[in-house]
Amino acid sequence: MFYLIKNTQLWFTIIGVSLILLGAIISLYYYINQIRSDINRFILAVKTRDHTLNFKNKATRGSFPELYESFNDILQVHKQIRLEQEAMFELIKTILEQVPVGVIVMNNATEKQQEEIAFFNQAASNLLGVPAYKYWHRLKQHLPVFATEIEQILTGGKRFLELKIQDKLIQLSTEVIPLNLYGNNYTIVSFQNIKDEIEQKETEAWNRLIGVISHEILNSITPISSLSDTINKMVTDKKNLTEEEMDDLKTALQTIRRRSSGLLDFVKDYRLIAELPTPNLQSHTIGEILKHIKVLMQPFAKVKNVVLDVEQTSSKITIQLDLKLIEQVLINLITNSIYAVENRELPHINVNYRLENTKLYIDVNDNGKGIDANDLEKIFVPFYTTRKNGSGIGLTISRNIMKMHRGSIEVVSTPHEGTTFSLVFNYV
């Protein structure tokens, strides 16, 4: 075109070439515009998750078959991902509908007064005795006590609640978990009725305790009753007793006195468990505690020919506790270990401490006869003992003392190899 205009005067040719060039430019414009339109349609389909769009015709007859095939593949993959997500969502939803735990999920993106409930499963509806409300304020109107308690731990935490639902008292173990997903804030509230479990555990505990108490009382009452009946027969219709009868009477009365004294001691032990003093918490170093225990228990261990190693008595780690009560616990544990290593070759007891995460452990380890698996569940039951002449209250008192310190006692034992009792304290 440039050449014809500059070097010739072939005007008809110039006009014809100009028209062809103009037509090519217009055609190219519409062609590019169409591709741009297809790309926009593809992007819009991805954004709106529209999986009905396809480019099969253009993939077979268009100028860029690979491009349109890629469009189709991407849309199919996107569709597959969406279907998998929906299937997983339905699966999780079905599971949450079947579990016996109440679950409520709140969407905190809405206004405080109009917080939307994104999920409300059937168990939650049954436990609370309400329909599956769509908004939190509706649930709060129906159950103000429940809603108020939940709002106090919206930042996360656990709480034990007692509610009266339709004249029935329920005890709920409740947990609140805040969650942020894709910029949206959610609050997950889960709860379950533990009243039946608590009652079952209480019943089991009472049955075990009553069994032990009744056994101890019967052991004392039976000979007392029998001897009382014997004495009654001896003195009935008699004004004078022979020397032999007097000796029998004295023996019977002494036995009654001894068994009565044993029964009285048993009752005192029971009161001792129920009336432990409140701990007087003060700062003490672990080294100080271990040093005191070493001084207290070393003579007794030496008399029993037991090697007692108390390590790290110079430790400066400090913890809040009642020294007298914790010493009592350690004395109980070491005394039990001393009896456990009787008749063992090279009897040995080791007392040490360790730190793990936010817990501090004081370990009492022995190489004694160990504890059978069946007895591990019973050793903390009041008055249960496997030791001859044992009272059966030492471990019960020790566990109660640790609970009063917001701690616990853990035990690991292998029969015929040894046992480790651990005092567990919270240490931050």
C-alpha positions in Angstrom: 0.0 0.0 0.0 2.8 2.4 1.0 4.8 1.4 -2.1 1.8 1.9 -4.5 1.0 5.3 -3.1 4.6 6.5 -3.2 5.8 5.1 -6.5 2.7 4.6 -8.7 -0.5 6.2 -9.7 -2.5 2.9 -10.0 -5.5 4.4 -8.2 -7.9 1.5 -8.7 -5.3 -0.9 -7.4 -4.7 1.4 -4.4 -8.4 1.6 -3.7 -8.8 -2.1 -3.9 -5.8 -2.8 -1.6 -7.1 -0.2 0.8 -10.5 -1.9 1.0 -8.8 -5.3 1.6 -6.7 -3.8 4.3 -9.7 -2.1 5.9 -11.6 -5.4 5.8 -8.7 -7.3 7.4 -8.4 -4.7 10.2 -12.2 -4.9 10.9 -12.1 -8.7 10.8 -9.1 -8.8 13.1 -10.9 -6.4 15.5 -14.0 -8.6 15.7 -11.9 -11.8 16.0 -9.8 -10.4 18.9 -13.0 -9.1 20.5 -14.6 -12.5 20.3 -11.6 -14.2 21.9 -11.7 -11.5 24.6 -15.4 -12.2 25.1 -14.7 -15.9 25.4 -12.0 -15.3 28.0 -14.3 -13.0 30.0 -17.1 -15.7 29.9 -14.6 -18.2 31.1 -13.4 -16.0 34.0 -17.0 -15.2 34.9 -17.9 -18.9 34.9 -15.0 -19.6 37.3 -16.0 -16.7 39.6 -19.7 -17.7 39.7 -19.0 -21.4 39.7 -21.1 -21.9 36.6 -20.2 -25.3 35.3 -22.7 -25.4 32.4 -20.5 -23.4 30.1 -18.4 -25.3 27.6 -16.2 -24.6 24.6 -16.4 -27.9 22.8 -17.4 -26.5 19.4 -14.6 -23.9 19.4 -12.1 -26.5 20.7 -12.7 -28.5 17.5 -13.3 -25.7 14.9 -11.7 -22.6 16.4 -8.3 -21.1 15.7 -6.9 -21.9 19.1 -8.1 -25.4 20.0 -5.5 -25.9 22.8 -6.8 -22.7 24.5 -10.4 -23.8 24.4 -9.5 -27.3 25.5 -7.7 -25.9 28.5 -10.8 -23.8 29.3 -12.9 -27.0 29.2 -10.4 -28.9 31.4 -10.2 -26.1 34.0 -14.0 -25.9 34.2 -14.3 -29.7 34.6 -11.6 -29.8 37.3 -13.3 -26.8 39.1 -16.6 -28.7 38.9 -15.0 -31.8 40.3 -13.5 -29.9 43.2 -16.8 -28.3 43.9 -18.6 -31.6 43.9 -16.0 -33.1 46.2 -16.3 -30.2 48.6 -20.1 -30.5 48.7 -19.9 -34.3 49.2 -17.4 -33.7 52.1 -19.7 -31.0 53.6 -22.7 -33.3 53.4 -20.6 -36.1 55.0 -19.5 -33.9 57.9 -23.0 -32.6 58.3 -24.5 -36.1 58.4 -21.9 -37.2 61.0 -22.6 -34.1 63.2 -26.3 -34.9 62.9 -25.7 -38.4 64.2 -23.4 -37.8 67.1 -25.0 -37.4 70.6 -23.1 -34.1 71.1 -25.0 -30.9 70.6 -23.3 -28.6 68.1 -24.2 -25.0 67.3 -22.1 -22.9 64.9 -22.6 -19.1 64.9 -21.6 -16.8 62.1 -20.2 -13.7 63.7 -20.1 -11.7 60.5 -23.6 -10.4 61.1 -24.7 -7.8 63.7 -24.4 -8.7 67.3 -28.1 -8.6 67.8 -28.8 -10.6 64.7 -26.0 -13.3 64.8 -26.9 -16.0 62.4 -26.7 -19.7 63.4 -25.0 -21.5 60.5 -25.5 -25.0 61.9 -27.8 -26.4 64.6 -27.8 -30.2 64.8 -30.6 -32.5 66.0 -28.7 -33.4 69.2 -28.6 -29.7 70.2 -32.3 -29.4 69.6 -33.1 -32.5 71.6 -30.8 -31.6 74.6 -32.0 -28.0 74.8 -35.6 -28.8 74.0 -35.8 -26.1 71.3 -36.2 -26.0 67.5 -33.2 -25.4 65.3 -33.3 -21.6 65.5 -31.8 -19.5 62.7 -30.7 -16.6 64.8 -28.9 -16.5 68.2 -31.1 -13.9 69.7 -34.1 -16.2 69.3 -32.3 -19.0 71.2 -31.3 -16.4 73.9 -34.9 -15.4 74.3 -35.9 -19.0 74.8 -32.9 -20.1 77.0 -31.4 -16.9 78.6 -29.3 -18.8 81.2 -27.7 -21.0 78.6 -27.0 -18.1 76.2 -25.6 -15.9 78.9 -23.2 -18.6 80.1 -22.0 -19.2 76.5 -21.5 -15.5 75.9 -19.1 -15.3 78.9 -16.7 -17.8 77.2 -17.1 -16.6 73.6 -13.3 -16.2 73.4 -12.9 -19.9 74.0 -13.0 -22.2 77.0 -15.0 -24.8 78.9 -17.8 -24.6 81.4 -20.0 -26.9 83.3 -23.7 -25.9 83.3 -26.8 -27.1 85.1 -30.1 -26.3 83.2 -33.7 -27.1 83.9 -35.2 -28.1 80.6 -39.0 -29.0 80.6 -38.9 -29.7 84.4 -35.8 -31.9 83.9 -32.4 -31.1 85.3 -29.5 -31.7 82.9 -25.8 -31.2 83.4 -23.9 -30.0 80.4 -20.2 -30.1 79.7 -19.8 -27.1 77.3 -16.9 -26.0 75.2 -16.7 -22.9 73.0 -14.1 -22.6 70.1 -13.7 -19.4 68.1 -12.7 -20.0 64.5 -11.7 -17.8 61.5 -12.2 -19.2 58.0 -11.5 -17.1 54.9 -11.9 -13.9 56.8 -15.2 -14.9 58.5 -15.4 -15.4 62.2 -17.3 -18.4 63.5 -18.1 -19.6 67.0 -18.5 -23.4 67.6 -20.4 -24.3 70.7 -20.4 -28.0 71.6 -22.1 -29.6 74.6 -23.3 -32.9 76.0 -25.3 -34.1 78.9 -23.0 -35.8 81.4 -25.6 -36.3 84.1 -26.1 -40.0 83.4 -22.3 -40.6 83.3 -21.8 -38.6 86.6 -24.5 -40.6 88.3 -23.1 -43.9 87.0 -19.6 -43.0 88.3 -21.0 -41.8 91.6 -23.0 -45.1 91.9 -19.9 -47.1 91.1 -17.8 -45.1 93.7 -20.5 -45.5 96.4 -20.8 -49.2 95.7 -17.1 -49.7 96.0 -16.9 -47.5 99.2 -19.9 -49.2 100.8 -18.5 -52.6 99.9 -15.2 -51.8 101.7 -16.9 -50.1 104.7 -19.5 -52.9 105.1 -16.6 -55.4 105.0 -14.7 -53.6 107.7 -17.7 -53.1 109.9 -18.9 -56.7 109.5 -15.4 -57.9 110.4 -15.6 -56.0 113.7 -19.4 -56.4 114.4 -19.5 -60.2 113.8 -17.2 -61.2 116.6 -18.6 -58.5 118.9 -22.1 -59.9 118.3 -21.0 -63.5 118.8 -19.1 -62.8 121.9 -21.9 -60.7 123.4 -24.3 -63.6 122.8 -21.8 -66.0 124.5 -21.4 -63.7 127.5 -25.2 -63.3 127.7 -25.6 -67.1 127.9 -22.8 -67.3 130.5 -24.3 -64.9 132.9 -28.0 -65.7 132.4 -29.6 -67.3 135.4 -26.3 -67.4 137.3 -25.4 -65.6 140.5 -21.9 -66.9 140.8 -19.3 -67.7 138.2 -16.4 -70.2 138.4 -12.8 -69.1 137.9 -12.7 -70.7 134.5 -15.9 -68.9 133.5 -14.4 -65.6 134.8 -11.3 -66.1 132.6 -13.5 -66.8 129.6 -15.6 -63.7 130.4 -12.4 -61.5 130.7 -11.1 -62.8 127.4 -14.4 -62.2 125.7 -14.6 -58.6 127.0 -11.0 -57.9 126.0 -11.8 -59.1 122.5 -14.9 -56.9 122.4 -12.9 -54.0 123.6 -10.1 -54.6 121.0 -12.6 -55.0 118.1 -14.5 -51.9 119.3 -11.3 -49.9 119.4 -10.5 -51.1 115.8 -13.9 -50.0 114.7 -13.4 -46.6 116.3 -10.0 -46.2 114.6 -11.7 -47.1 111.3 -14.3 -44.3 111.8 -11.5 -41.9 112.7 -9.7 -42.8 109.5 -12.8 -42.2 107.5 -13.2 -38.7 109.1 -9.5 -38.0 108.3 -10.2 -38.6 104.6 -13.3 -36.3 104.6 -11.8 -33.5 106.7 -8.4 -32.7 105.2 -7.3 -29.1 106.0 -7.2 -26.5 103.3 -3.7 -26.1 101.9 -1.6 -23.1 103.0 0.2 -22.4 99.8 3.6 -20.9 100.0 6.7 -20.8 97.7 9.1 -23.7 98.2 12.0 -25.0 96.1 12.0 -28.6 94.9 15.4 -28.9 96.5 14.0 -27.9 99.9 11.2 -30.5 99.6 13.5 -33.3 98.6 16.0 -32.4 101.3 13.3 -32.6 104.0 12.1 -36.0 102.7 15.6 -37.4 102.6 16.2 -36.4 106.3 12.8 -37.8 107.3 12.9 -41.1 105.5 16.6 -42.1 105.3 16.7 -43.6 108.9 13.5 -45.7 108.3 14.9 -46.9 105.0 18.2 -47.8 106.6 16.5 -49.8 109.3 14.7 -51.8 106.6 18.0 -52.3 104.7 16.7 -50.3 101.7 18.8 -48.0 99.6 17.0 -44.6 99.3 18.4 -42.2 96.8 17.0 -38.7 96.9 18.5 -36.7 94.0 18.7 -33.0 93.0 18.3 -31.7 96.5 19.9 -28.4 95.4 17.3 -27.6 92.8 16.1 -24.0 92.9 12.9 -24.5 90.9 10.1 -22.9 93.0 6.4 -24.0 93.2 3.4 -23.0 95.3 2.4 -25.8 97.8 1.7 -26.7 101.4 4.9 -28.2 102.5 3.4 -30.2 105.4 0.7 -31.8 103.2 3.1 -32.6 100.3 5.6 -34.1 102.8 2.8 -36.3 104.1 2.1 -37.5 100.5 5.7 -38.3 99.9 6.0 -40.1 103.2 3.0 -42.2 102.3 4.5 -43.1 98.9 8.0 -43.8 100.2 6.6 -45.9 103.0 4.6 -48.0 100.6 7.7 -48.4 98.4 9.8 -49.6 101.4 7.2 -52.3 102.1 7.0 -53.1 98.4 10.7 -53.9 98.2 10.7 -56.2 101.2 12.3 -59.6 100.4 13.7 -58.2 97.1 17.3 -58.6 96.2 19.1 -55.2 96.3 16.0 -53.2 97.3 16.2 -49.7 96.0 14.1 -46.5 96.0 14.8 -43.4 93.9 13.2 -40.0 94.4 13.6 -37.4 91.7 11.9 -34.7 89.8 11.4 -33.7 86.1 9.9 -31.0 84.0 7.7 -31.8 80.9 6.0 -29.0 79.1 3.8 -27.2 81.7 4.0 -30.1 84.3 6.4 -30.7 87.1 6.7 -34.4 88.3 8.1 -35.7 91.5 8.7 -39.4 91.0 9.0 -42.1 93.6 10.4 -45.2 91.9 11.1 -48.6 93.4 12.2 -52.0 92.2 9.5 -53.8 94.3 7.0 -56.5 93.5 4.8 -54.1 91.4 1.0 -53.8 91.3 -1.3 -56.1 89.4 -3.3 -54.5 86.6 -6.6 -55.4 88.4 -5.4 -53.7 91.6 -4.3 -50.4 89.8 -8.0 -49.3 89.6 -8.6 -50.0 93.2 -5.6 -48.7 95.1 -7.1 -45.2 95.5 -10.4 -46.6 96.9 -10.6 -45.8 100.6 -9.6 -48.7 102.9 -8.6 -50.9 100.0 -5.1 -52.4 100.7 -3.0 -55.4 99.7 -0.6 -54.9 102.5 -1.0 -56.8 105.8 -1.9 -54.4 108.6 -2.3 -51.6 106.1 -5.1 -49.0 106.7 -5.9 -48.4 103.0 -6.3 -44.7 103.4 -2.7 -43.4 102.6 -3.2 -43.3 98.8 -6.7 -41.9 99.1 -5.5 -39.1 101.3 -2.5 -38.5 99.0 -4.7 -38.2 96.0 -7.1 -35.8 97.7 -4.2 -33.6 98.8 -2.9 -33.4 95.2 -6.4 -32.5 94.0 -6.5 -29.7 96.5 -3.2 -28.5 94.9 -4.9 -28.7 91.5 -2.6 -31.6 90.7 -2.8 -35.4 90.4 -1.1 -38.7 91.1 0.0 -40.9 88.3 1.1 -44.5 88.7 3.0 -46.8 86.3 3.7 -50.4 87.5 5.0 -53.6 86.1 4.4 -56.7 88.2 7.6 -58.2 89.6 9.7 -55.3 88.3 8.8 -52.1 90.0 6.4 -49.2 90.4 6.6 -45.4 89.8 4.3 -43.0 91.6 4.4 -39.4 90.2 3.1 -36.3 91.9 2.0 -34.0 89.0 1.9 -30.2 89.6 0.9 -27.5 87.1 4.1 -25.4 86.4 4.0 -22.3 84.2 
